[in-house]
Amino acid sequence: MLIGYARVSTQDQNPDLQLDALRAVGCEQVFVEKVTGSGLKTRPEWEVCLRTLRRDDTLVVWRLDRLGRSLKDLVEIIQVIEERAVGFRSLTENIDTTNAAGKLIFHVFGALAEFEHSLIRERTKAGLAAARARGRMGGRKPKLSKADVKKAAAMLRDPTVTKAEVAEHFGTTRMTLNQALKREGYPLNPAATESEEPPHCNPNITGDRD
């Protein structure tokens, strides 16, 4: 049984071209995904389509990018349906995994996806190593720079200035301000620290002597 799957894109919200092509090759049932957006975690119609597919069925799409948003995504989906003994056809690219040539193409796709993943991983490691060599660590950039923290500590030496005011001045929160002060080695309450005076000694008072 041929099962069709169509998905609209942000640029093209009309699935008619896909539907005509899928029905022309004999798809008995077609699922149409009308939800778009690369950040979406789920595709409701695809989930239903996947549950519908049975052994020896063939999933048909108009074009490869209607099924997977990336090469890695596409290869993973094909592997899932192949584990269920379901074939796959893409009309535009003329790919059919029910024959030897189509299976070979997807083995190549799988190798390319793994190669792409390895390259990304290596570039990330190289970037982090270069950053460390320049004295920077990976991770999120602090909201307050060293210069900002120094200025904030100077402002807080004035007992009439509150932390809430300083935090608002830098567009952050009191918690973040406290973390930044601690990170750069400043006291959490510079005004109180500065007002403290060392104990006075009376030079006229001496201890008992023998």
Contacts in CASP RR format, 6 or more apart in sequence:
PFRMAT RR
TARGET T0000
AUTHOR 0000-0000-0000
METHOD contacts of the structure
MODEL  1
MLIGYARVSTQDQNPDLQLDALRAVGCEQVFVEKVTGSGLKTRPEWEVCL
RTLRRDDTLVVWRLDRLGRSLKDLVEIIQVIEERAVGFRSLTENIDTTNA
AGKLIFHVFGALAEFEHSLIRERTKAGLAAARARGRMGGRKPKLSKADVK
KAAAMLRDPTVTKAEVAEHFGTTRMTLNQALKREGYPLNPAATESEEPPH
CNPNITGDRD
1 28 0 8 1.000
1 29 0 8 1.000
1 54 0 8 1.000
1 56 0 8 1.000
1 57 0 8 1.000
1 58 0 8 1.000
2 25 0 8 1.000
2 26 0 8 1.000
2 27 0 8 1.000
2 28 0 8 1.000
2 57 0 8 1.000
2 58 0 8 1.000
2 60 0 8 1.000
2 89 0 8 1.000
3 27 0 8 1.000
3 28 0 8 1.000
3 29 0 8 1.000
3 30 0 8 1.000
3 31 0 8 1.000
3 49 0 8 1.000
3 52 0 8 1.000
3 53 0 8 1.000
3 57 0 8 1.000
3 58 0 8 1.000
3 59 0 8 1.000
3 60 0 8 1.000
4 22 0 8 1.000
4 27 0 8 1.000
4 29 0 8 1.000
4 30 0 8 1.000
4 31 0 8 1.000
4 49 0 8 1.000
4 59 0 8 1.000
4 60 0 8 1.000
4 61 0 8 1.000
5 30 0 8 1.000
5 31 0 8 1.000
5 33 0 8 1.000
5 45 0 8 1.000
5 46 0 8 1.000
5 49 0 8 1.000
5 59 0 8 1.000
5 60 0 8 1.000
5 61 0 8 1.000
5 66 0 8 1.000
5 67 0 8 1.000
6 15 0 8 1.000
6 18 0 8 1.000
6 19 0 8 1.000
6 22 0 8 1.000
6 30 0 8 1.000
6 31 0 8 1.000
6 32 0 8 1.000
6 33 0 8 1.000
6 61 0 8 1.000
6 62 0 8 1.000
6 66 0 8 1.000
7 15 0 8 1.000
7 18 0 8 1.000
7 32 0 8 1.000
7 33 0 8 1.000
7 36 0 8 1.000
7 43 0 8 1.000
7 45 0 8 1.000
7 46 0 8 1.000
7 66 0 8 1.000
7 67 0 8 1.000
8 14 0 8 1.000
8 15 0 8 1.000
8 32 0 8 1.000
8 33 0 8 1.000
8 34 0 8 1.000
8 36 0 8 1.000
9 36 0 8 1.000
10 36 0 8 1.000
10 37 0 8 1.000
13 34 0 8 1.000
13 36 0 8 1.000
15 32 0 8 1.000
15 34 0 8 1.000
17 62 0 8 1.000
18 61 0 8 1.000
18 62 0 8 1.000
18 63 0 8 1.000
18 66 0 8 1.000
19 30 0 8 1.000
19 32 0 8 1.000
21 62 0 8 1.000
21 91 0 8 1.000
22 30 0 8 1.000
22 60 0 8 1.000
22 61 0 8 1.000
22 62 0 8 1.000
22 91 0 8 1.000
23 30 0 8 1.000
25 60 0 8 1.000
25 89 0 8 1.000
25 91 0 8 1.000
27 60 0 8 1.000
29 52 0 8 1.000
31 45 0 8 1.000
31 46 0 8 1.000
31 48 0 8 1.000
31 49 0 8 1.000
31 52 0 8 1.000
32 45 0 8 1.000
33 43 0 8 1.000
33 44 0 8 1.000
33 45 0 8 1.000
33 46 0 8 1.000
34 45 0 8 1.000
35 43 0 8 1.000
35 44 0 8 1.000
35 45 0 8 1.000
38 69 0 8 1.000
49 59 0 8 1.000
50 80 0 8 1.000
50 81 0 8 1.000
53 59 0 8 1.000
53 81 0 8 1.000
53 84 0 8 1.000
53 86 0 8 1.000
54 84 0 8 1.000
54 86 0 8 1.000
55 84 0 8 1.000
55 85 0 8 1.000
55 86 0 8 1.000
56 85 0 8 1.000
56 86 0 8 1.000
57 86 0 8 1.000
57 87 0 8 1.000
58 86 0 8 1.000
58 87 0 8 1.000
58 88 0 8 1.000
58 89 0 8 1.000
58 98 0 8 1.000
59 67 0 8 1.000
59 81 0 8 1.000
59 86 0 8 1.000
59 87 0 8 1.000
59 88 0 8 1.000
59 89 0 8 1.000
60 88 0 8 1.000
60 89 0 8 1.000
60 90 0 8 1.000
60 91 0 8 1.000
61 67 0 8 1.000
61 88 0 8 1.000
61 89 0 8 1.000
61 90 0 8 1.000
61 91 0 8 1.000
62 90 0 8 1.000
62 91 0 8 1.000
62 92 0 8 1.000
63 90 0 8 1.000
63 91 0 8 1.000
63 92 0 8 1.000
63 93 0 8 1.000
64 74 0 8 1.000
64 90 0 8 1.000
64 92 0 8 1.000
64 93 0 8 1.000
64 95 0 8 1.000
67 74 0 8 1.000
67 77 0 8 1.000
67 90 0 8 1.000
68 74 0 8 1.000
68 77 0 8 1.000
71 109 0 8 1.000
71 110 0 8 1.000
71 112 0 8 1.000
71 113 0 8 1.000
71 116 0 8 1.000
72 113 0 8 1.000
72 116 0 8 1.000
72 117 0 8 1.000
74 109 0 8 1.000
74 113 0 8 1.000
75 106 0 8 1.000
75 109 0 8 1.000
75 110 0 8 1.000
75 113 0 8 1.000
78 88 0 8 1.000
78 97 0 8 1.000
78 106 0 8 1.000
78 109 0 8 1.000
81 87 0 8 1.000
81 88 0 8 1.000
82 88 0 8 1.000
82 97 0 8 1.000
87 96 0 8 1.000
87 97 0 8 1.000
87 98 0 8 1.000
88 95 0 8 1.000
88 96 0 8 1.000
88 97 0 8 1.000
88 98 0 8 1.000
88 106 0 8 1.000
89 95 0 8 1.000
89 96 0 8 1.000
89 97 0 8 1.000
89 98 0 8 1.000
95 102 0 8 1.000
95 105 0 8 1.000
95 106 0 8 1.000
96 102 0 8 1.000
97 103 0 8 1.000
97 106 0 8 1.000
128 138 0 8 1.000
131 137 0 8 1.000
131 138 0 8 1.000
132 138 0 8 1.000
142 180 0 8 1.000
142 183 0 8 1.000
143 170 0 8 1.000
143 172 0 8 1.000
143 176 0 8 1.000
143 180 0 8 1.000
144 152 0 8 1.000
144 170 0 8 1.000
144 172 0 8 1.000
144 176 0 8 1.000
144 177 0 8 1.000
144 180 0 8 1.000
146 184 0 8 1.000
148 170 0 8 1.000
148 180 0 8 1.000
149 180 0 8 1.000
149 181 0 8 1.000
149 183 0 8 1.000
149 184 0 8 1.000
149 186 0 8 1.000
150 184 0 8 1.000
152 166 0 8 1.000
152 169 0 8 1.000
152 170 0 8 1.000
152 177 0 8 1.000
152 180 0 8 1.000
152 181 0 8 1.000
153 181 0 8 1.000
153 184 0 8 1.000
153 186 0 8 1.000
153 187 0 8 1.000
153 190 0 8 1.000
154 190 0 8 1.000
155 161 0 8 1.000
155 166 0 8 1.000
155 169 0 8 1.000
156 163 0 8 1.000
156 166 0 8 1.000
156 189 0 8 1.000
156 190 0 8 1.000
156 191 0 8 1.000
157 190 0 8 1.000
157 191 0 8 1.000
157 194 0 8 1.000
158 191 0 8 1.000
159 191 0 8 1.000
159 192 0 8 1.000
159 195 0 8 1.000
161 191 0 8 1.000
163 174 0 8 1.000
163 177 0 8 1.000
163 178 0 8 1.000
164 174 0 8 1.000
166 177 0 8 1.000
167 173 0 8 1.000
167 174 0 8 1.000
167 176 0 8 1.000
167 177 0 8 1.000
170 177 0 8 1.000
178 188 0 8 1.000
181 187 0 8 1.000
181 188 0 8 1.000
182 188 0 8 1.000
187 193 0 8 1.000
END
